[in-house]
Amino acid sequence: MNGPIRIGISTCLLGYRVRYDGDHCLDTILRYNLGELIEWIPVCPEVECGFPVPREPMILSGPPKKPRLITRYSGKDYTEMFMEWILEKTDELAGSGLSGFIFKSRSPSCGLGDTKIYTPTGEIVRGNGLFADSFRKRFPFIPVQNSEYLYERSKMVSFFRSVIVYKKWKEFLSRGLVKGPQGLQGPLPFKMT
């Protein structure tokens, strides 16, 4: 394969102390065992958006399809500011050559399917964090995975196979060896999870 395999990753998974409590969630397998094979593109939505470390924890609250990003104790709503940053960041990532993304589980910004959303009726449902959701909508063919699912060997192998296939497909497209389906601007003609 030409060039490095670039995978986006929640910054805290690489051991950086960017979480709300000033801690990290270092994943030693990702950082130390795979770090030589992969060029990690770290992203911490909260810090890059301008929130300090440490900071008040945030939650998703409201309708499950359009939740708001609210601070847990003071109730401040940062949704608009956060969504503006997401638009800028996804534009930036569009040119970065990503072949996959690993999101921190249960995060109000990065969770994939396991983030708590507090509904107006008092029910708690599970959904995507705001950044992960926007990323998937913007880049529907880039393989993504929840960090906790990678503890299962079969899911880790499946994810990295998908990453390699996606990278190879993009290389074929860039060299004119294959043509992407019309209207899709070159991504794979199927979704990979």
N, C-alpha and C positions, 0 to 999 in steps of 0.2 A: 504494500500500500504506500502511496505517496504521502509524505508528510505525517505529522503526529495525529493520533486519535485525540480529538478535543471533546471533552465531556464537561458540561456545566455541572456544578455541584454546590449545594448549600455550604457556605463558608465554614460554618460551625463543625461540619463533618470532617474537615481537615485539621481541626484542633485549634482554630482561632477563637479567642474569647470574645464572641460577638453576641452571645445570647442575652436576653433581657436581664438575667441574673449575673452577668459578667462571666459566665462559664462557657464551656464548649461541649461538643458531643463527638469527640474524636473517634473516627472509625479507622482503627489501625490497619485493617485489611485493605481498605481503599487507599489510604495514604501511603503506607509503607510497602505493601505487597504489589499493588498495581501502579504505584506512583511512577515507576520507571517506564511503564508502557504507555501511560496516558498523560496528556497535557490537561491538567485540571483547569477549568475556568471558574474560579470561585465567585459566588454571588450571595450577598447577604442583603435581601431587600430592605430590612429595617435600617441597618447602618448606612447603606448607600442612599437611602431616602432621607437621611439626616437625623435619625433617632440616636440618642446617646447610649452608651453602655456604662453602667447598667441603666435600665429604663423600666417604667411601669409595664407589667405584662399586658398584652392585648388579646382580645377575643373577637370572634366573628359573631355578629348579632343581627337578627332581622330575618327577612324571607330567605329561605335556603338558596333560591336562584340568584338573589342579589343581596348578599349579606354586607353589613357595614363593618369596618375595622374600628373597634372601640377600645379605649383603655379600660382595663378591668375594674379599677377602683374609682377613678375620677370621671369616667364616662365620656371622655373627649373622643370626638369622631375625626379620624384621620383618613377617611376613605378617599376623598377627592385628591388630597396631596399624594397618597400612595398610588392611586390609579394613574396620575400624571407621570410619576416616576416609572411605573410599569410600562407605559407607552414608550418613553424614552429608552428604557433598558431593552425592551424587546426589539426596538429599531437597531440599537447597538449590537445586540446578539445576532441579528439577521446576517451580519457580515462577518461573523466570527468563525465560521466553519464548524460549528458544533455538530457532533454526530450522536449526541445523547445528553440526558440530564438526569442527575440523581437529586431528589428533593428530600429534605428533612421531614420525617413523619410528624404528623399531628400539629404542625406549625400553622398559625393563622395566615402566614404568607406562603409557605411552601408545602404544606401537607397535600397528599394525593389520596383523596377518598376517606381519610381518617381524621380530618380536622373537625372539632366540635363546632357546630353552629347553633347558637341559642336563638330559638324562634320566638316570635311575639306571643305565642300560646304557652310558652314555658317549656316546650318540648326541646330536647337536644337531638339534633340529627347530625350525621356525618357527611362531609363534603370536602371539596378542595380548598386549599388556601388561595388567596387572591392572586398571588404571582403565579403559582403553579397552574391555576385555572386559565389565566390569560396566556401563559406560555403555551399551553396545550392547544388553545384556540388559534393562536398565531402560527404555531409550528405543529400541525396535527400529525405529521409523518415522522418527526424526530422521536426516537425511542426515549421514553421516560420511565423512571422507577422510583418507588418509595424506598427510602433508605433501609427501613426495617425488613422489607421483603428480600433484600440482598443477603440476609443471613441464611436464607434457604438456598442451598447450592444450586438446585435446578433453576430457580428464578434468577440467580446471578448469572449462570451460564446462558440462559435464554436472553437476558438483557444484553450481555456483551456480544452475543452472536448478532442480535438485532442491530447493535451499534456498528459492528463491522460490515454487515450487509448494507446498512444505510450509507456509511462512508464510501464503500466501493461503488454503490449506485451513483452517488454524487460525483465521484471521480470519472465514471463512465460518461455521465452527462457532460461534464466539463470538457472532456476530450472528444465529444461528438460521436462516441461509440454506440450510444443508444439514444433514443429520443423519448422524453417523458410524455405521458398522456397529455393531449391538448387541453389547455386550460388549467393544468395543475402546475405549470412552470417547473417541471422536472422532478418532483418528489416521487417516491415509490407509489405504484398504483394501488397500494393497500396499506392499512395501518398495521404497525407493529407495536406490541406492548410488552 
